[in-house]
Amino acid sequence: MKNESNNGKSQRAIPRIRAFALGAALLSTLLLASAAHAQSCTYLQSYNRLAATCPQTSNTGNVWVAVNGIWQLQEYYNVDTTWFYVYHYGPKLWTAENRLTGQVLVQNTQGQWITYATYNATVALSALTTLVNSQMQSGGTAPTFTIVPYDFRGDYCRNFRYFQQLYASQGAPRVADPLCP
């Protein structure tokens, strides 16, 4: 009879057992971490990311995102009858959306609430200023930017003429528009 205990298979089994034990430990850690967010959270998977929205009260809560298996706090929210406030932990920024009008405001570093469009323009201007300063410090010349505003009149007048003809064919009087000669 052949001795099977010394054929090399038992030595190869040890790394497999270790790998299984490590995998089980990692899985239990991940399950415990996700259980910490399991109180009354709503989970959503989007773009291969798992997110959890976890209410604290009926008006407040947190949003968590799992990044490489580790839960990271992304946002805090607070809702009242008129406003939906969100604190974004990454950029350390408050936003507020008027629930009636849809207007979005951002709190700037001075604590003032400004429109989202103004905030975006400020961020873009800051980025351009940084770009120009880095070019100047490296001995280069400042880049030239040409800003060409969009001329809406071509599209507007084409649509105006179309509807003017359509309504005229239905007996409506012709209306002149000073923008469209």
DAGIBEL-V458026 format. One record per residue. RES is the residue in three letters. SS is DSSP state (@ for helix, = for strand, . for the rest). PSI is psi in whole degrees, 0 to 359 (* if undefined). D_LAST is the distance of its C-alpha to the last C-alpha in Angstrom with 2 decimals. Layout:
# DAGIBEL-V458026
[[RES | SS | PSI | D_LAST] [RES | SS | PSI | D_LAST]]
This chain:
# DAGIBEL-V458026
[[MET | . | 141 | 106.09] [LYS | . | 139 | 103.18] [ASN | . | 108 | 102.22] [GLU | @ | 352 | 98.48] [SER | @ | 345 | 98.15] [ASN | @ | 40 | 98.18] [ASN | . | 10 | 95.88] [GLY | . | 344 | 92.87] [LYS | @ | 325 | 90.85] [SER | @ | 327 | 91.70] [GLN | @ | 327 | 90.46] [ARG | @ | 337 | 87.10] [ALA | @ | 332 | 86.86] [ILE | @ | 311 | 86.96] [PRO | @ | 326 | 83.48] [ARG | @ | 320 | 82.08] [ILE | @ | 318 | 83.66] [ARG | @ | 316 | 82.26] [ALA | @ | 319 | 78.76] [PHE | @ | 316 | 79.06] [ALA | @ | 318 | 80.25] [LEU | @ | 316 | 77.43] [GLY | @ | 318 | 74.87] [ALA | @ | 320 | 76.40] [ALA | @ | 316 | 76.34] [LEU | @ | 318 | 72.66] [LEU | @ | 317 | 71.76] [SER | @ | 324 | 73.70] [THR | @ | 315 | 72.02] [LEU | @ | 319 | 68.57] [LEU | @ | 321 | 69.59] [LEU | @ | 320 | 70.96] [ALA | @ | 319 | 67.78] [SER | @ | 331 | 65.63] [ALA | @ | 332 | 68.06] [ALA | @ | 333 | 67.36] [HIS | . | 8 | 63.78] [ALA | . | 4 | 64.82] [GLN | . | 293 | 65.37] [SER | . | 38 | 62.48] [CYS | . | 152 | 59.81] [THR | = | 127 | 57.14] [TYR | = | 145 | 56.85] [LEU | = | 134 | 53.86] [GLN | = | 125 | 53.70] [SER | = | 135 | 50.38] [TYR | . | 44 | 49.84] [ASN | . | 23 | 53.64] [ARG | = | 140 | 54.06] [LEU | = | 126 | 56.07] [ALA | = | 149 | 54.85] [ALA | = | 126 | 56.67] [THR | = | 119 | 55.29] [CYS | = | 102 | 58.29] [PRO | = | 141 | 58.06] [GLN | . | 314 | 60.43] [THR | . | 189 | 59.84] [SER | . | 345 | 57.52] [ASN | . | 349 | 54.84] [THR | = | 162 | 55.61] [GLY | = | 185 | 56.35] [ASN | = | 155 | 56.03] [VAL | = | 126 | 54.40] [TRP | = | 148 | 56.59] [VAL | = | 134 | 55.81] [ALA | = | 119 | 58.54] [VAL | = | 115 | 58.20] [ASN | . | 40 | 60.92] [GLY | . | 3 | 62.98] [ILE | = | 127 | 62.85] [TRP | = | 130 | 61.09] [GLN | = | 133 | 58.80] [LEU | = | 124 | 57.37] [GLN | = | 313 | 53.57] [GLU | = | 152 | 52.31] [TYR | = | 139 | 53.54] [TYR | = | 154 | 51.61] [ASN | = | 127 | 51.92] [VAL | = | 135 | 50.16] [ASP | . | 190 | 50.04] [THR | . | 334 | 48.26] [THR | . | 325 | 45.03] [TRP | = | 150 | 45.10] [PHE | = | 103 | 45.97] [TYR | = | 138 | 47.42] [VAL | = | 129 | 48.20] [TYR | = | 122 | 50.19] [HIS | = | 113 | 49.67] [TYR | . | 324 | 52.95] [GLY | . | 297 | 51.70] [PRO | . | 0 | 49.19] [LYS | . | 63 | 51.02] [LEU | = | 135 | 47.89] [TRP | = | 137 | 47.22] [THR | = | 155 | 44.11] [ALA | = | 133 | 43.38] [GLU | = | 127 | 41.10] [ASN | = | 119 | 40.39] [ARG | . | 344 | 41.48] [LEU | . | 318 | 39.34] [THR | . | 340 | 35.95] [GLY | . | 0 | 36.40] [GLN | . | 134 | 35.72] [VAL | = | 130 | 37.79] [LEU | = | 154 | 39.46] [VAL | = | 138 | 41.68] [GLN | = | 119 | 44.55] [ASN | . | 180 | 44.48] [THR | . | 340 | 47.64] [GLN | . | 0 | 47.72] [GLY | . | 7 | 47.95] [GLN | . | 145 | 44.53] [TRP | = | 122 | 42.27] [ILE | = | 162 | 38.83] [THR | = | 156 | 35.96] [TYR | @ | 324 | 36.23] [ALA | @ | 317 | 32.96] [THR | @ | 319 | 34.48] [TYR | @ | 313 | 37.73] [ASN | @ | 319 | 36.14] [ALA | @ | 321 | 34.31] [THR | @ | 317 | 37.67] [VAL | @ | 317 | 39.53] [ALA | @ | 317 | 37.05] [LEU | @ | 320 | 37.26] [SER | @ | 318 | 41.03] [ALA | @ | 319 | 41.16] [LEU | @ | 320 | 39.10] [THR | @ | 317 | 41.37] [THR | @ | 318 | 44.40] [LEU | @ | 313 | 43.09] [VAL | @ | 316 | 42.47] [ASN | @ | 321 | 45.88] [SER | @ | 325 | 47.68] [GLN | @ | 317 | 46.16] [MET | @ | 322 | 47.22] [GLN | @ | 333 | 50.72] [SER | . | 7 | 51.31] [GLY | . | 3 | 50.74] [GLY | . | 179 | 47.37] [THR | . | 156 | 44.16] [ALA | . | 136 | 41.51] [PRO | . | 153 | 38.89] [THR | . | 130 | 35.33] [PHE | . | 130 | 32.62] [THR | . | 122 | 28.97] [ILE | . | 118 | 26.73] [VAL | . | 113 | 23.23] [PRO | . | 149 | 21.10] [TYR | . | 130 | 19.22] [ASP | . | 104 | 15.43] [PHE | . | 348 | 14.56] [ARG | @ | 326 | 10.76] [GLY | @ | 309 | 11.36] [ASP | @ | 318 | 13.69] [TYR | @ | 312 | 11.99] [CYS | @ | 324 | 8.73] [ARG | @ | 314 | 11.27] [ASN | @ | 320 | 13.45] [PHE | @ | 314 | 11.06] [ARG | @ | 320 | 10.33] [TYR | @ | 310 | 14.09] [PHE | @ | 329 | 15.20] [GLN | @ | 316 | 13.06] [GLN | @ | 319 | 14.89] [LEU | @ | 312 | 18.08] [TYR | @ | 327 | 18.26] [ALA | @ | 322 | 17.41] [SER | @ | 341 | 20.28] [GLN | . | 8 | 22.47] [GLY | . | 5 | 21.84] [ALA | . | 149 | 19.55] [PRO | . | 153 | 17.18] [ARG | . | 138 | 13.41] [VAL | . | 133 | 11.79] [ALA | . | 148 | 8.36] [ASP | = | 124 | 7.34] [PRO | . | 338 | 6.46] [LEU | . | 337 | 6.40] [CYS | = | 102 | 3.84] [PRO | . | * | 0.00]]
